[in-house]
Amino acid sequence: MPCTTILAGKNATFDGSTFMARNEDSPSKVFTPKKFIVVSEKEQPRHYKAVLSKFEMDLPDNPLRYTAVPNSNPKEGIWGEAGINSLNVAMSETETITSNARVQMADPCLEKEGIGEEDMLTIVLPYIKSAREGVERLGSLIEEYGTYEMNGIGFQDVNEVWWFETIGGHHWIAKRVPDDSYVVMPNQLGIDSFDFEDALKGKAENHMCSKDMIDFINDNNLDLSQDGSMTDFDVRAAFGSHDDSDHVYNTPRAWFMGRYLNPTTYKWDGADADYTPESDNIPWSFVPEHKITVEDVKYVLSAYYQGTDYDPYSKHNNAEKRGMYRPIGISRNNFLALTQLRPGKPKETMAIQWIAMGSNAFNAFVPFYANINSTPDYFNNTTDTVSTENFYWANRLIGALADAYYHQCSNHIERYQNAVAYKCGYSLNESDKAVEEMLSKAKKPSSAKISEKLEKYNQKVADIAKEETDKVLDKVLYEASCKMKNSFARSDA
């Protein structure tokens, strides 16, 4: 079960943006090349047919343009994963999550039918005008067609972020991320408490769910709480997993992210710790101790337990604990996407999609405007075979070399990540100013002219990324070559 997610409300971030970020990871010993593309209104299918299941449906005839990060090879379907549409609404799908036997007995996931991660972005994102509409559209599709897997999905606009979780084959719940908080999600059903009064009898301000959810719970005796509260329902007890493997694979990731963003509010280490890597009660959301930055998001979604006994690269920690938990920045990260919707910016430049590819411990984060008609070749021409002419494979090579010679290469990687961050960030700031100046003139440019300007910026940062990626590949290849086992100290020259 792959992927890790972090979500943040507008009052929890450094500039008032809403954040939604997720790693897409492949299953063990599988590496899936990805590309960053734009799907135009004309390219969007009017009839959709899945590859991995029997699902198919007619789609509306009025799609919006949107970005996506699909598989480079569509043999298993599209897998669009993360994108922003032309109305500045974002979607991230999916975080594979857990369930329990009682839920599956009551409403089992389908076999070779219904919708899954392969399909969701394509059939939802082009048709929604807000995060709430995303929840509503996906919810109606799950109820009608069902699903063959348990998934968590994020929806975001400039004001709200929502988290959606499937429950069995045809049911679902969704909760709004508090504006002042962030949410951490490993591969585990995450929502901890739920207010059914708000969802079904109130205004659905912060909660939404399947229309028959209360009957589903009662008919199948799923409520395990002591008081039977419908305003503070224990979601994890009812719908979640309680497996020993969670304590190795899932909860440690939530622990590390919370430990990093709330280092003093909660006790994270020691015998009297509030939370440990194996705690089942780590909250779904926290108010951060400081406003969350893009750099924070990249760090936690690239983490491998640095500064703890569990760091697989450390020479100084307890050898028995080294590498015992599943890292967030793992070898089989395919990509990381952060969708950032920035308040106070013109609608043309509000949406930024940050992209990293390959193993996050060793790659770099690149920001792109989403209000565009095409993406740079370096990010959209990913091939099935290895090539340094695209961002995915170049970073996959860097990661494999730097991992094998971590202590020789870690400084090169840190400098690479910092160089891409500040050079691309500076270029973004300059481009923001240039576009705002264009928009302020009496004769405003057409949307085509603006998109052309943004595409030129995107090409500039892609060129920066390629230059810095080539440099660091050269350095880590040199370090690895110097450490080859067939070397000899005496030169023949």
C-alpha positions in Angstrom: 0.0 0.0 0.0 1.7 3.2 -1.2 1.5 7.0 -0.7 1.6 9.6 2.0 -0.4 12.8 2.2 -0.3 16.1 4.1 -3.1 18.7 3.8 -3.2 22.3 5.3 -5.9 24.9 5.8 -5.4 28.5 4.7 -4.7 29.8 8.2 -2.0 27.1 8.8 0.3 28.1 6.0 2.9 30.8 5.6 1.1 32.9 3.0 -2.6 31.9 3.5 -2.5 29.4 0.7 -4.4 26.1 0.9 -2.0 23.1 0.6 -2.6 19.6 -0.6 0.4 17.3 -1.2 0.9 13.6 -1.7 3.5 11.1 -2.7 2.5 8.5 -5.3 4.4 5.4 -4.5 4.5 2.1 -6.4 4.1 -1.3 -4.8 7.2 -3.1 -3.6 9.9 -3.6 -6.3 7.8 -1.7 -8.9 8.8 1.7 -10.3 6.2 3.6 -12.4 7.5 6.4 -14.7 5.3 9.5 -14.5 4.8 12.7 -16.6 3.3 16.1 -16.0 0.7 17.1 -18.6 -2.2 19.3 -19.4 -5.5 17.8 -20.7 -7.4 20.2 -22.9 -11.2 20.4 -23.2 -10.9 18.7 -26.6 -8.6 15.9 -25.4 -10.9 15.0 -22.5 -12.9 11.8 -23.4 -16.7 11.9 -23.7 -16.9 8.2 -23.0 -14.6 6.7 -20.4 -13.6 3.1 -20.1 -11.4 1.7 -17.4 -8.5 -0.7 -18.0 -8.3 -2.6 -14.7 -12.1 -3.0 -14.2 -15.3 -3.3 -16.2 -16.3 0.3 -15.3 -17.3 2.7 -18.1 -19.5 5.7 -18.3 -20.5 8.6 -20.5 -18.9 11.9 -19.4 -20.5 15.4 -19.5 -19.9 17.4 -22.7 -18.5 20.5 -20.9 -15.2 19.6 -19.3 -12.6 22.0 -18.0 -8.9 22.0 -18.9 -6.8 20.4 -16.1 -3.3 19.3 -15.2 -2.4 15.7 -14.4 0.5 13.4 -13.5 -0.4 10.2 -15.3 1.6 7.1 -16.0 3.9 7.5 -18.9 2.7 4.1 -20.2 -1.1 3.8 -20.2 -1.2 0.0 -20.3 -2.8 -0.1 -16.8 -4.9 3.0 -17.4 -4.4 6.8 -16.9 -3.7 7.2 -13.2 -4.0 11.0 -13.3 -3.2 11.3 -9.6 -2.9 15.1 -9.0 -4.1 18.2 -10.9 -5.7 21.6 -10.9 -8.5 22.6 -13.3 -9.0 25.9 -15.1 -11.2 27.2 -12.2 -8.4 26.7 -9.7 -9.9 23.6 -8.1 -7.5 20.8 -7.2 -7.8 17.0 -6.7 -5.3 14.5 -5.3 -6.0 10.8 -5.7 -5.5 8.4 -4.1 -4.1 7.4 -0.7 -4.7 3.7 -0.4 -6.2 3.2 3.0 -7.2 0.4 5.3 -10.5 -1.1 6.5 -11.6 -4.1 8.6 -13.5 -7.3 8.1 -16.7 -6.0 9.7 -16.9 -3.2 7.0 -16.1 -5.6 4.2 -18.7 -8.1 5.4 -21.3 -5.4 5.4 -20.4 -3.8 2.0 -17.5 -5.6 0.4 -15.3 -3.9 -2.2 -16.2 -5.0 -5.7 -14.1 -7.4 -7.8 -13.2 -6.1 -11.3 -16.0 -3.6 -11.2 -16.5 0.0 -10.1 -14.1 2.9 -10.0 -10.6 3.1 -8.6 -7.5 5.2 -8.5 -6.9 4.6 -12.2 -10.1 6.5 -13.0 -11.0 9.1 -10.4 -9.1 12.2 -11.5 -10.3 11.9 -15.1 -14.0 11.5 -14.3 -14.1 14.1 -11.5 -11.6 17.0 -11.8 -12.8 18.4 -15.2 -16.3 18.8 -13.9 -16.1 20.6 -10.5 -16.2 24.2 -9.5 -15.2 23.9 -5.9 -13.7 21.4 -3.4 -17.2 20.7 -2.1 -18.5 19.9 -5.6 -15.6 17.4 -5.9 -16.7 15.6 -2.7 -20.3 15.5 -4.0 -19.5 14.3 -7.5 -17.1 11.5 -6.3 -19.6 10.6 -3.6 -22.4 10.1 -6.1 -20.2 8.1 -8.4 -19.1 5.8 -5.5 -22.7 5.3 -4.5 -23.8 4.5 -8.1 -20.9 2.5 -9.4 -19.1 1.3 -6.3 -15.3 0.8 -5.9 -12.9 -2.2 -5.8 -10.5 -0.6 -3.3 -10.3 1.6 -0.2 -9.0 5.0 -1.0 -8.6 8.5 0.5 -9.0 11.5 -1.9 -8.3 15.2 -1.4 -10.2 18.2 -2.9 -9.1 21.8 -2.6 -10.0 25.3 -3.6 -8.5 28.6 -2.4 -10.8 28.6 0.7 -11.3 24.9 1.7 -9.6 21.6 1.7 -11.6 18.4 2.1 -10.5 14.8 2.7 -12.7 12.0 1.3 -12.5 8.3 2.5 -14.3 5.3 0.9 -16.0 2.9 3.3 -16.5 -0.5 1.8 -17.8 -0.8 -1.8 -20.5 1.9 -1.9 -20.1 4.2 1.1 -18.0 7.2 2.0 -17.3 10.0 4.4 -15.6 13.4 4.0 -14.3 16.0 6.4 -13.1 19.5 5.9 -9.6 20.3 7.1 -9.8 23.0 9.8 -8.5 26.3 8.4 -5.9 26.6 11.2 -4.7 23.0 11.0 -2.8 20.4 8.9 -3.7 16.7 8.4 -1.2 13.8 8.1 -2.2 10.7 6.3 -0.2 7.5 5.9 -1.9 4.4 4.2 -4.5 4.1 6.9 -8.1 5.2 7.4 -7.4 8.6 9.0 -10.5 10.6 10.0 -10.8 10.2 13.7 -14.1 11.8 14.7 -17.2 12.7 12.6 -20.4 14.7 13.2 -23.3 13.0 11.5 -25.7 15.8 12.7 -23.7 18.3 10.6 -23.4 15.9 7.6 -27.0 14.7 7.3 -29.2 17.1 9.3 -27.2 20.3 9.4 -25.5 22.5 6.8 -22.7 20.1 6.0 -20.3 22.8 7.0 -17.5 20.4 7.9 -18.8 16.9 7.3 -20.4 15.0 4.4 -21.2 11.4 3.8 -23.3 8.8 2.1 -27.0 9.5 2.6 -27.7 6.1 4.2 -24.6 6.0 6.4 -26.3 6.0 9.7 -28.6 3.1 8.7 -25.5 1.3 7.3 -23.8 1.7 10.7 -26.8 0.7 12.8 -27.8 -2.2 10.6 -24.3 -3.7 10.7 -23.5 -2.9 14.4 -20.4 -0.9 13.3 -20.5 1.7 16.2 -18.0 0.5 18.8 -18.0 3.7 20.9 -19.2 3.7 24.5 -21.8 6.4 24.2 -23.2 6.0 20.6 -22.6 9.7 19.8 -23.6 10.8 16.4 -21.8 14.2 16.8 -18.5 12.8 17.9 -18.5 9.4 16.2 -15.3 7.3 16.5 -14.6 6.6 12.8 -11.4 4.7 13.3 -13.0 2.2 15.7 -15.9 1.6 13.3 -14.3 1.6 9.9 -10.5 1.5 10.4 -7.8 -1.2 10.8 -6.1 -2.3 14.0 -3.3 -4.5 12.5 0.1 -5.1 13.9 1.5 -4.1 10.5 0.1 -0.6 10.9 2.7 0.0 13.6 5.6 -0.7 11.2 4.1 0.6 7.9 1.7 3.4 8.7 1.7 5.1 12.2 5.4 5.8 12.2 4.9 8.1 9.2 2.2 10.1 10.9 4.4 10.2 14.0 7.4 11.7 12.2 5.3 14.4 10.4 3.6 15.4 13.6 6.9 15.4 15.5 8.5 17.7 12.9 5.6 20.2 12.7 4.7 20.1 16.5 8.0 19.4 18.2 7.1 20.9 21.6 3.3 20.9 21.7 3.2 17.2 22.2 5.6 14.7 23.6 6.9 12.5 20.8 9.7 10.5 22.5 10.4 8.8 25.7 8.5 6.6 28.2 5.9 9.3 28.9 5.4 10.3 25.3 1.9 11.4 24.1 2.6 9.6 20.8 5.1 7.1 19.6 5.8 5.6 16.2 3.3 2.8 17.1 0.5 4.9 18.6 -3.0 4.2 17.3 -4.3 7.6 18.6 -2.3 10.1 16.6 -4.8 12.8 15.8 -6.0 13.3 12.2 -5.3 17.1 12.4 -3.0 19.4 14.4 -2.6 23.1 14.7 1.1 23.6 13.7 3.5 25.4 16.0 4.6 27.6 13.1 3.1 28.4 9.7 3.8 25.6 7.3 6.0 26.4 4.2 6.5 24.6 0.9 9.9 23.6 2.3 8.2 21.9 5.2 6.0 19.9 2.9 8.9 18.8 0.8 10.9 17.8 3.9 8.2 15.7 5.6 7.2 14.0 2.4 10.9 13.1 1.8 11.7 12.0 5.3 13.4 8.8 6.3 13.4 9.4 10.1 16.3 11.8 10.2 17.4 12.6 13.7 15.9 9.4 15.2 17.1 5.9 15.9 15.2 4.7 12.8 17.2 6.5 10.1 18.5 3.8 7.7 21.5 5.9 6.8 22.8 6.8 10.2 26.1 5.5 11.5 25.4 6.6 15.1 22.0 5.3 16.0 20.9 2.0 17.5 21.7 -0.6 14.8 18.8 -2.8 15.9 16.3 0.0 15.3 17.9 1.3 12.1 15.5 1.1 9.2 12.8 -0.7 11.2 9.9 1.5 9.9 8.7 2.3 6.5 10.1 5.6 5.3 8.0 8.4 3.8 10.8 9.2 1.3 11.1 5.7 0.0 12.9 4.1 -3.0 9.6 3.6 -4.9 8.3 7.2 -4.7 7.1 7.9 -8.3 6.4 11.6 -7.8 5.4 14.2 -5.2 2.9 16.9 -6.1 1.9 19.9 -4.0 -1.1 21.9 -5.2 -0.9 25.4 -3.8 -3.8 27.9 -4.2 -2.6 31.4 -3.3 -5.1 34.0 -2.1 -4.7 37.6 -3.2 -3.2 36.5 -6.5 -4.9 37.0 -9.9 -7.0 34.0 -10.9 -4.5 33.4 -13.7 -1.5 32.9 -11.4 -3.2 31.7 -8.2 -2.6 28.0 -8.9 0.9 26.5 -8.5 1.6 22.8 -8.9 4.9 21.7 -7.4 6.4 18.6 -8.9 9.2 16.2 -7.8 9.9 12.8 -9.4 11.8 9.7 -8.3 12.8 9.0 -4.7 12.0 12.1 -2.6 15.0 11.8 -0.4 17.2 12.7 -3.3 15.0 14.8 -5.7 14.1 18.5 -6.0 10.8 20.4 -6.0 9.9 22.5 -9.1 6.9 25.0 -9.2 4.8 25.3 -12.3 1.8 27.6 -13.1 -1.3 25.5 -13.7 -3.2 27.9 -15.9 -1.4 26.7 -19.1 -2.0 24.7 -22.3 1.2 22.7 -22.3 4.0 21.6 -20.1 7.8 21.5 -20.7 9.2 18.5 -22.6 11.6 17.7 -19.8 8.6 16.9 -17.6 6.1 15.5 -20.1 8.3 13.3 -22.4 9.0 10.6 -19.9 9.9 7.4 -21.7 9.5 3.7 -20.7 13.2 3.2 -20.8 15.9 5.1 -19.0 17.0 8.5 -20.4 18.6 11.5 -18.8 16.5 13.7 -21.1 13.5 13.6 -18.7 13.1 14.6 -15.1 11.8 11.3 -13.9 14.6 9.0 -15.0 17.3 11.5 -14.2 16.1 11.7 -10.6 15.7 7.9 -10.5 19.4 7.5 -11.4 20.4 10.2 -8.9 18.5 8.4 -6.1 20.0 5.0 -6.8 23.5 6.3 -6.9 23.2 8.6 -4.0 21.5 5.9 -1.8 24.4 3.5 -2.4 26.9 6.2 -1.5 24.8 8.3 0.9 27.6 9.7 3.0 29.7 10.8 0.0 26.7 12.2 -1.8 24.4 13.8 0.8 26.0 17.2 0.6 25.6 17.2 -3.2 21.9 16.3 -2.8 21.3 19.0 -0.2 22.9 21.6 -2.5 20.9 20.4 -5.5 17.7 20.7 -3.6 18.5 24.1 -2.3 19.6 25.4 -5.7 16.5 24.3 -7.4 14.3 25.7 -4.6 15.8 29.2 -4.6 16.4 29.6 -8.3 12.9 28.5 -9.2 11.4 30.4 -6.4 13.1 33.6 -7.4 11.9 33.1 -11.0 8.4 32.5 -9.7 8.4 35.8 -7.8 9.7 37.7 -10.8 7.1 36.1 -13.1 4.3 36.9 -10.6 5.3 40.6 -10.8 5.5 40.6 -14.6 2.1 39.0 -15.0 0.5 41.3 -12.5 1.9 44.3 -14.3 0.4 42.9 -17.6 -3.0 42.6 -16.0 -2.9 46.1 -14.5 -2.6 47.8 -17.8 -5.6 49.5 -19.4 -5.7 47.1 -22.3 -5.7 43.7 -20.6 -4.1 40.8 -22.4 -6.1 37.8 -23.6 -6.2 34.6 -21.7 -4.1 33.0 -24.5 -1.4 35.7 -24.1 -1.3 35.1 -20.3 -1.0 31.4 -20.7 1.8 31.9 -23.2 3.6 34.1 -20.7 3.1 31.4 -18.0 4.3 28.7 -20.3 7.5 30.7 -20.9 8.1 30.9 -17.1 7.4 27.1 -16.8 10.0 26.5 -19.5 12.5 28.6 -17.7 12.1 26.7 -14.4 12.2 23.4 -16.3 15.6 24.6 -17.8 16.8 25.4 -14.3 15.7 22.0 -13.1 17.5 20.2 -16.0 20.7 22.2 -15.5 20.9 21.5 -11.8 19.8 17.9 -12.2 22.5 17.3 -14.8 25.1 18.8 -12.4 24.2 16.7 -9.5 24.0 13.5 -11.6 27.5 14.2 -12.7 28.7 14.6 -9.1 27.0 11.5 -7.7 28.2 9.4 -10.6 31.7 10.6 -9.9 31.4 9.7 -6.2 30.0 6.3 -7.0 32.7 5.6 -9.7 35.4 6.5 -7.1 34.0 3.8 -4.8 33.8 1.0 -7.3 35.1 -2.2 -5.8 37.4 -3.0 -8.7 39.4 0.2 -8.1 43.1 0.2 -7.2 45.2 2.9 -5.5 48.2 2.8 -7.9 47.6 4.7 -11.2 48.8 3.2 -14.4 49.1 6.6 -16.2 
